[in-house]
Amino acid sequence: LDADKEGFLRSERSLIQTMGRAARNVNGKAILYADRITKSMKKAMDVTLTRREKQKQYNENNNIIPRGVVKPIINILETDVTSADIEENSDEQMVVQLSPVQLAKEIKLLEKQMYKLASDLEFERAGEVRNQIKKLKDSQFKAAL
């Protein structure tokens, strides 16, 4: 981080936040590249040093040994088949209950929702809505036969 450039992203508050983000990792370090130490850098380093000392003292008083979070890695591509089946069945039941006009309105509404989610960069949810639309259109086609 080129920390000696004064400005919005190099203010005391921003530097403290960046250092804190690095400190979340057990081996994380904030390296501040600079030709000189600015007031913001000095204040940020002093604040983090003070906080680090307080944290060390607290850990020592409460017999806490700092360590990283260990979580199992979950494969998000594996899905629960039963929940997917339940959703599919409920979608099919909903389609059976809708008239062709209501079905067309529902598809149009879901398309608007899908485009809104995509514009909000919520692509996973937009993909789910797209899949709902496909199911509705498929059922609409089957009902027409």
N, C-alpha and C positions, 0 to 999 in steps of 0.2 A: 504494500500500500504506500503510495507516494504521499506521505503524511504531512510534508512540510508545505504543501500548497494550501494556503488559507482559503476558506470558502465554506459554502453550505455543507458539502459532504466531508469536510475536514474539520468541522466544529468539534468542540469538546464532547458534546452529546453524541454526535455521529461516531467519533472515534471510540467512545466507551461502548457504544452499541456493537460496533464491529469487533472490538476486542472480546466482548461478552459472547458474541456468536462463535468466535474461534475457541473460546474457553469451554464451550459445550462438549467438545470432543476431548477425550482424555488426553490425547497427544496434540491437541490443537495449540497453536501459537500464533500470535499476531506479530508480524514483522513490519515495522514502520520504517520505510526507506526515507531518508531525509538528509539534507546537507546541514541543516540546523534544527534545533528543537524549538518549535513554536510554543506560544502560550497554551494553545489548545492541546497540543501533545503533552506538555508538562502536566497540565491539570488532569487530563485523561489518565496518564500513567500514575499520578498520585492517587487518584480516586480508585483505580483498579488495584493498586498496591494495598491501599487501606482496606478495601473490601476483601482482598485475598487474605490479609492478615486476620480480619474478623472471622472469615470462614474457617481458616485453619484452627483458630482458637475454639470456635464452636464445635468443630469436628473432634478436636482433642478432648474437650469437656464432656462430649456426649459419646465418646468411643465410636466415632463414625470413620470408616475407611472409605474414601472416595473411590468409586469405580464406575465404569461405563455401563450403560444399559444393555442387557443381553436379551434379545427377542428372537424367537424362531422366525425363519424366513418362510413366508406363506406364498404358495403359488396361486396368484389371483386368477389364473386361467382355469383352475379346477373349480367347478361349481357344484353346489348341492343339487343333485338331480331331482330330488323330491320337491324342493321349493320351486324349481323351474317348471316342473310338471303342474304344480298347483297354480302357478301364475298363468300358464298356457291354458289350463282348463277354465279358469275364471275369465280369461279373455274370450275364449270361445263361447262361454255362456252369455257374456255381455253382448257379443255380436248377434247371437240368436235372438236376444230380446230387442234389438234395435231394428227400426224400420230402415229401408234403403235411404230415405231422406236423412234420418237421424245419423245413420252410419256415415254418409257423405259429410255431414256437419262435423262429426267427431273426427274424421280424417283431416278435414280442413283445419280444425282447431289444433290437432296434434302437430300438423305441419308448421303452423305459426309458432307453436311452442318449441319445436325442433330448431327452427331458424333462429329464434330468440336465444336459445341455449348455445347454439353454435356461435352466434355473434358475441355472446358473453364468455366465449372460450371454454364452455363446459361441454367438451366433446364427448365424454363418456355418457353423460345423461342424454345428450342429443342422439347418440347412437342407440340408446335404449328406446327413446321415443321413435326413432326411425324404424326399429324392429317392430314396435307396436303398430305403426302405420302399415308396415308390410303385412303383418298378420291380419289386420283389418281389411286391407285390400284383397288379400288372398281369400278371406272368408266371403267378402263381397262378390268376388268372381265365382266362388263355389256356389253361393246362394243363387246367382243368376242362372246357373246351369240347372 
